Amino acid sequence: MLMKLAFRIAAAALGLSVFVGAAGAAVTLNGAGATFPEPIYQKWFYEFYKGCGVKVNYQGIGSGGGIQAMKSGTVDFGGTDAPLDNNSLKYMPGPMVQIPTCGGAVALAHTSGVPNLQLSPSTLAGIFLGQIKTWNDAKIKADNPAANLPAKAITVVHRSDGSGTTFLFTTYLSAVSPTWKSKCGAGKEVRWPCGQGGKGNPGVAGLVKQLPGAIGYVELTYALTNQLPTAALKNASGQFVKPSLQSATACIEGSMDKLKADVRTPIVNATGAGVYPITGLTFIMAYTNQKDDAKGGELVHLLKWCMGDGAQDMAAAYQYAPLPAALIQTNLALIAKIK
């Protein structure tokens, strides 16, 4: 009780109203969407509840599911790693804001048995196109000249659901491989040339862990939690870089000119020292015209709380890249549009 009172006093000092329902009952917020940020969202929402007594339920059902839930009005906010473009926004029930909450690396987790695996863009595209079928292929050897490569079949693992992680991964492949771009393209769902599908980041990580010789793309936290090795990717500046908090942060900070123009701009395949090339932001979607004053007030409260130093420090502890100060200021202006 004392913790909640202290939180409310601090919130009032920051100009953040704390709302309750008409009968005095605490407000509950419901959200659904991307699995990419689910580990940090669950941490954030638990800490937010401890501080102010507002319960926030979040279901990781994939970015496609989150967008659909927002369209049907079954949630108070949605999560996506694939923000809606201007044309897609026309088909939503009302105007909305899309607020980046943190960033992260899409890691290539694998059970190849190759220590310190390195992959160039063309090799990675060749694997997911089904053109490179074994771990001792000459193209993998060229990326790993000192490695003893096993004559083991490669099993590709991809998402089976509409996914913002897929959007980030295929946007990268489309940027580095003309063949991938023409055959498969970029999107939350694509026609995969090969491989097995897993639902959500947990499903992909689980399959990779289960299958010898597998490789699949997951948000970095899922690879670390499952103790899966990750490949170093050759970035646009010619460096092989591992996915990490530091290399994802370097990508975001080096892309601020693009993000200042539009926070939805993809930042994959960025140049710069120490940049991990498959990095992206994850977003919370919220309607600007809230139908319920109490829920709308607490949603604004929650979003501002997520922009604070405490929440962003938690993100870093979970291997998500915290937002640069300039991007947080942009976000606060977006949050102010919610009425």
C-alpha positions in Angstrom: 0.0 0.0 0.0 2.8 2.4 0.9 4.6 1.6 -2.4 1.4 2.3 -4.4 0.8 5.6 -2.5 4.4 6.7 -3.2 4.0 5.8 -6.8 0.8 7.9 -7.1 2.5 10.9 -5.4 5.4 10.6 -7.8 3.0 10.3 -10.7 1.2 13.4 -9.6 4.5 15.3 -9.4 5.1 14.4 -13.0 1.7 15.5 -14.1 0.5 11.9 -14.7 -3.1 11.3 -13.6 -4.0 8.0 -12.0 -7.6 6.9 -13.0 -10.1 4.5 -11.5 -13.5 3.4 -12.8 -16.8 5.0 -11.9 -17.3 2.7 -8.9 -13.8 3.2 -7.7 -12.5 -0.1 -9.1 -9.0 -0.2 -10.5 -8.7 -0.1 -14.3 -7.5 -3.1 -16.3 -5.8 -2.6 -19.7 -5.7 -5.4 -22.2 -3.2 -5.7 -25.0 -2.0 -8.3 -27.6 0.4 -8.6 -30.4 4.1 -9.0 -31.1 6.0 -11.8 -29.3 9.3 -9.9 -30.1 8.9 -7.6 -27.0 6.8 -9.9 -24.8 9.6 -10.7 -22.2 10.2 -7.0 -21.5 6.5 -6.1 -21.7 5.6 -8.7 -19.1 8.3 -7.2 -16.8 7.2 -3.7 -17.4 3.5 -4.4 -16.9 4.2 -6.3 -13.7 6.3 -3.4 -12.3 3.6 -0.9 -13.4 1.0 -2.9 -11.5 3.1 -3.1 -8.4 3.5 0.7 -8.5 0.0 1.9 -9.1 -2.4 -1.1 -9.0 -3.3 -0.9 -12.7 -3.3 -4.4 -14.2 -2.1 -4.8 -17.7 -2.8 -8.0 -19.5 -0.7 -8.7 -22.6 -0.9 -11.8 -24.9 1.9 -12.5 -27.4 -0.1 -13.6 -30.5 2.2 -12.1 -33.2 2.1 -8.7 -34.8 -0.5 -9.8 -37.3 -2.8 -10.9 -34.5 -2.2 -7.6 -32.6 -3.2 -5.5 -35.7 -6.3 -7.6 -36.2 -7.2 -7.3 -32.5 -6.9 -3.5 -32.8 -9.0 -3.5 -36.0 -11.8 -5.5 -34.2 -11.6 -3.4 -31.1 -11.0 -6.4 -28.7 -7.9 -4.8 -27.0 -7.0 -1.4 -25.5 -3.6 -1.4 -27.3 -1.7 -3.6 -29.7 1.9 -4.6 -30.2 3.7 -4.8 -33.5 7.2 -4.9 -35.0 5.7 -4.1 -38.4 4.1 -0.6 -38.1 1.2 0.2 -40.3 2.0 2.4 -43.3 -0.3 5.3 -44.3 -2.3 3.2 -46.7 -3.0 0.4 -44.1 -4.0 3.0 -41.5 -6.9 4.0 -43.8 -8.6 0.6 -43.0 -8.4 1.0 -39.2 -11.5 2.1 -37.4 -10.0 5.4 -36.3 -6.8 7.5 -36.2 -4.0 5.9 -34.1 -0.4 6.5 -33.0 2.3 3.9 -33.2 4.9 4.5 -30.5 8.3 2.7 -30.5 9.0 1.3 -27.0 12.5 -0.2 -27.4 14.6 -1.9 -30.0 16.1 -5.4 -30.4 18.2 -7.6 -32.6 16.7 -10.5 -34.7 19.3 -13.2 -34.0 20.0 -16.2 -36.2 19.9 -19.0 -33.6 21.3 -22.3 -34.8 22.4 -25.8 -33.8 24.9 -26.2 -36.6 27.7 -27.2 -34.2 29.9 -24.6 -35.8 31.5 -22.4 -33.1 31.5 -18.6 -33.8 29.5 -19.1 -37.0 29.8 -16.2 -39.5 27.3 -15.6 -42.3 27.5 -13.0 -45.1 24.2 -11.6 -46.5 24.3 -13.7 -49.7 25.0 -16.9 -47.7 22.1 -16.2 -45.3 19.7 -15.5 -48.2 20.9 -18.7 -49.9 20.1 -20.8 -46.8 16.6 -19.4 -46.4 16.0 -19.8 -50.2 16.9 -23.4 -49.9 19.9 -23.1 -52.2 22.4 -23.9 -49.5 21.5 -27.3 -48.0 24.4 -28.5 -45.9 26.6 -26.8 -43.3 29.8 -27.7 -45.2 28.7 -25.9 -48.3 31.4 -23.9 -50.1 29.7 -20.6 -49.4 29.6 -21.2 -45.7 33.2 -22.3 -45.9 34.1 -19.0 -47.5 32.6 -17.1 -44.6 34.3 -19.4 -42.1 37.7 -20.4 -43.6 39.2 -21.7 -40.3 36.2 -23.7 -39.2 35.7 -27.4 -39.4 32.3 -27.6 -41.0 30.1 -30.7 -40.5 28.5 -32.5 -43.4 25.1 -32.0 -41.8 21.8 -31.1 -43.4 20.5 -27.6 -42.7 16.9 -27.3 -41.4 15.4 -23.9 -41.8 12.9 -22.8 -39.2 10.6 -19.8 -39.8 7.5 -18.3 -38.3 4.1 -19.9 -39.1 2.0 -16.9 -38.0 1.8 -13.3 -39.1 4.9 -11.8 -37.5 6.7 -8.5 -37.1 9.9 -10.5 -36.5 9.3 -12.0 -40.0 8.7 -8.5 -41.3 12.1 -7.3 -40.0 13.9 -10.4 -41.2 12.4 -10.4 -44.7 12.9 -6.7 -45.0 16.6 -7.3 -44.4 16.8 -10.2 -46.9 15.0 -8.1 -49.5 17.5 -5.3 -48.9 20.6 -7.5 -49.4 19.3 -10.2 -51.9 17.7 -9.3 -55.2 16.7 -13.0 -55.6 14.9 -13.0 -52.3 13.2 -9.7 -53.0 11.9 -11.0 -56.4 10.9 -14.5 -55.2 9.6 -13.8 -51.6 9.7 -10.1 -50.8 9.1 -8.6 -47.4 6.1 -8.8 -45.1 4.6 -10.2 -41.9 3.9 -13.4 -43.9 5.7 -14.6 -47.0 5.7 -17.8 -49.0 8.7 -19.6 -47.6 10.8 -21.6 -50.2 11.8 -24.2 -47.5 11.7 -25.1 -43.9 9.5 -25.7 -40.9 7.2 -23.2 -39.2 6.9 -22.4 -35.5 4.4 -20.2 -33.8 5.8 -17.1 -32.2 9.3 -16.4 -31.2 9.0 -19.2 -28.6 7.9 -21.7 -31.2 10.8 -21.0 -33.5 13.3 -21.1 -30.6 11.9 -24.4 -29.4 12.2 -26.0 -32.9 15.7 -24.8 -33.4 16.7 -26.2 -30.0 15.0 -29.5 -30.8 16.4 -30.1 -34.3 20.1 -30.8 -35.0 21.5 -28.7 -37.8 18.6 -26.1 -37.6 18.7 -22.3 -38.0 15.9 -19.9 -37.3 15.4 -16.2 -36.6 14.3 -15.0 -33.2 14.5 -11.9 -31.0 17.8 -12.1 -29.2 16.3 -12.7 -25.7 14.7 -15.9 -26.9 18.1 -17.2 -28.1 19.8 -16.3 -24.9 17.0 -17.8 -22.7 17.2 -21.1 -24.7 21.0 -21.0 -24.6 21.2 -21.2 -28.4 24.3 -19.9 -30.2 23.8 -17.1 -32.6 25.6 -16.3 -35.9 27.6 -13.1 -36.5 26.3 -11.4 -39.6 28.4 -9.3 -42.1 27.0 -5.8 -41.9 26.9 -3.1 -44.6 30.3 -1.8 -43.5 31.9 -5.2 -44.0 32.2 -6.3 -40.3 31.0 -9.6 -38.9 28.9 -8.5 -35.9 27.1 -10.6 -33.3 23.6 -9.7 -32.1 23.8 -7.9 -28.7 22.4 -5.0 -26.7 25.4 -2.9 -27.8 25.2 -3.7 -31.5 21.5 -3.1 -31.7 21.9 0.2 -29.8 24.6 1.2 -32.3 22.2 0.5 -35.2 19.4 2.6 -33.6 21.6 5.5 -32.7 23.1 5.5 -36.2 19.7 5.6 -37.7 18.3 8.6 -35.8 18.2 10.9 -38.9 15.8 8.4 -40.6 13.7 8.0 -37.4 13.3 11.7 -36.8 11.6 11.9 -40.2 9.3 8.9 -39.4 9.6 6.5 -36.5 8.3 3.8 -38.7 11.3 3.8 -41.0 13.0 0.4 -41.2 16.6 0.5 -40.0 17.9 -2.8 -41.2 21.2 -3.1 -43.0 22.4 0.2 -41.6 26.1 1.2 -42.0 28.5 2.0 -39.1 31.0 0.4 -36.9 29.7 -2.3 -34.6 26.2 -2.2 -36.1 24.1 -5.4 -36.1 22.3 -5.4 -39.4 18.9 -7.0 -38.5 17.8 -4.6 -35.8 14.3 -3.1 -35.4 12.0 -1.2 -33.2 8.9 -2.6 -31.6 5.7 -0.5 -31.3 2.6 0.0 -29.2 -0.5 1.0 -31.2 -3.2 3.1 -29.6 -6.2 5.0 -30.9 -6.0 8.7 -30.4 -9.7 9.0 -29.6 -10.3 6.8 -26.5 -13.8 5.7 -25.8 -13.3 5.1 -22.1 -11.8 8.1 -20.2 -10.5 5.9 -17.3 -8.8 3.4 -19.6 -7.5 6.1 -21.9 -6.0 8.0 -19.0 -4.2 4.9 -17.7 -3.0 4.0 -21.2 -1.4 7.4 -21.5 0.0 7.0 -18.0 1.5 3.6 -18.9 3.0 4.8 -22.2 4.7 7.7 -20.4 6.0 5.4 -17.7 7.5 3.2 -20.4 9.5 6.2 -21.7 11.0 6.8 -18.3 14.6 6.0 -17.3 13.5 3.2 -15.0 11.6 1.3 -17.7 14.3 1.9 -20.3 17.0 0.6 -17.9 14.9 -2.5 -17.4 14.8 -3.0 -21.2 18.6 -2.9 -21.3 18.8 -5.5 -18.5 16.6 -7.8 -20.7 18.9 -7.2 -23.8 16.5 -4.8 -25.5 18.0 -1.6 -26.8 16.8 1.5 -24.9 15.5 4.4 -26.9 17.7 7.5 -27.5 16.6 10.6 -25.7 15.6 12.3 -29.0 13.3 9.4 -29.9 11.7 9.5 -26.4 10.9 13.2 -27.0 9.2 12.3 -30.3 7.2 9.6 -28.5 6.0 11.9 -25.8 4.6 14.2 -28.6 2.8 11.2 -30.1 1.4 10.1 -26.7 0.1 13.7 -26.2 -2.2 13.1 -29.2 -4.2 10.4 -27.3 -7.4 12.0 -25.9 
